[in-house]
Amino acid sequence: MTTPIPTTQTAQILIIGAGPAGYTAAIYAARANRQPVVLQGMQPGGQLTITSDVENFPGFAEPVQGPWLMEQMSAQAAHVGTKLEADTASRVDFNQYPFVIETDSGVTWHAHVVIICTGAQARWLNVAGEQEFRGYGVSACATCDGFFFRGKDVAVVGGGNSALEEALFLTNFAKTVTLVHRRDSFRGEKVLHQRVMNHPKIRVRWNSVVDEVLGTIQGSLRSVTGLRLKDTVTGALSDMPADGVFVAIGHDPATALFHGQVQTDKEGYILTKPDSTATNIPGVFAAGDVKDRVFRQAVTAAGMGCMAALEAEHFLAMRESDSSAAV
């Protein structure tokens, strides 16, 4: 007869999210003997699970597969003593202590520290061909994938600061960069606008939206060949050759669960103290893309996961010290 899983459980450190930030926080917390618990959520591994070649994570001379890298982080976290739960947080209450976290499986966790590592998701175009070629020529991160398009013709979709910055960055590798923008003027900063318009490698397709990502599929081999664009003024369709497409229309932090619980900026990114992962709630920390609207890299997320675990350990140690002194 199997023993039923308790519907109420406790954790010294509960980590919500299982990307580079979450797993790194777990590794450090486990090595501090804090028996961390990770709620892995619906996509364990985060955005790296849909990334093919990872070439910029330190420690690997050759490119590694994103899913494999996250499997290794998960295995390392488990090896040093992390409890990995294939469960998703559905409600949190940071107004009482220990904090209360309810999950989809019906378990209620009481946690002395919570580290939020739920990440962010790139906004996609949701057009034909985009899903089929994601990771095979369609990307949302020029810093991650720009190197693979050396000497190629690429397109960047968007008109804000992110799109302009991505386009400028890609000129370090690509032969040509075409910015595809739905309007007749950029929304980004004037200085970026000027740099883009003055760059010899960059051209702009104004008043255009992507109707379809074009490409070829031969067995397991997939490659982008171009874009089908729609003129927003005339409605006319035209095809534009391209070897790669970078979607730069923004990111959405996965913070809906925490609205009204911790402070966020106007776009939903969790606010933390300077040079810290501490939120406005003592004992609640945030690491990775859920609070980082600037860098959004696996290695910076992992670094913040380390910071969060160290700050969590300090928080718990101070509470324990205060309790001992009061006895």
C-alpha positions, 0 to 999 in steps of 0.5 A: 500500500502506497503512502499518500503524499502529504497535502501540506509540506515545508521547505527551507528554500522553495525555488519556483522555476527550473531554468539556469537561475533556478537550478543554480540557486538549487545547487548552491542552496543544497550545498549549504545544506538547506534542502531546497525544493524546486517546483519545475513548472510546465517547462523544466529547463526554460527557454534553453529547452527550445535552443539547439546549439549553445555556444556561449555558455562557459565550460564547453569548447564545442557547442552543446544542445540546450536541452542537454545542458538543462538536463545536466543542470537538473542532474547536478542539482539533484545530485547535491541534494535538491528535491525536484518536483514536477509541479507548478505553483498556482497561487502564492501568499507572501503576506504570511510567514512562512510563505504559502505556495499552492500547486496544481497537484493540490500540495500546499508548501510552507516555505521560509524562503522563496526564490522566484526563477520563472523567467520570461518568454519572447513574444512571437509573431504567430505566423505560418512557418515560425514554429517549424523553423524556431531554432533552425533560422528563427530566433529571438536572441541575436546575442545567442545566435548571431554568430551562426549567421556570419556572412548571411542575409538576416532579417530583424522584425520590430521597431523598438529599442530591442529591434534596433539594438539587435540589428546593429549587433548582427552587423558584426556577423551578417552580410546584410540586415533588413529591419522589418517594421509595421510602421513608417517610423521607429519607436526606438531612441533617436540615437539608435535610429540614426545609427541604424539609418547610417549603417551601410549593412542595414536596410529597412522595409517600412510598413511591412509585417511578416505573413509567413516564414519561408524555408525548406524541410528535408528530413531532420534538416531545416533552413529558412530561405526568406519571409513573405511580407505584407504591405500594411498600406496596400495589402500586397504580398512580396517575398524577401530572401533571408537566411535567418529571422530574429524576432524582436518585438519584446518579452513577457516576464512570467510574473502573473502569479506574483502580481500584488505580492511583490513589486514589479515595473510597468512591464511586469519585471520583478524589482529587486534592490540594487546589486541584489536579488532581494525583492520588497518582501524579506525572504523572497528573492528573484533571479534570472529573466524574471527580473532581468530585462537587459541581458537575458542570457543563460550565464547571467541568469545562472549568476543571479541564481547563485546570488539568490541562494547566497542571499537566501542562506544569509537571510535564514542564518540571520533569522536563526541567529536572532531566534537563538539570541532571544532564547 
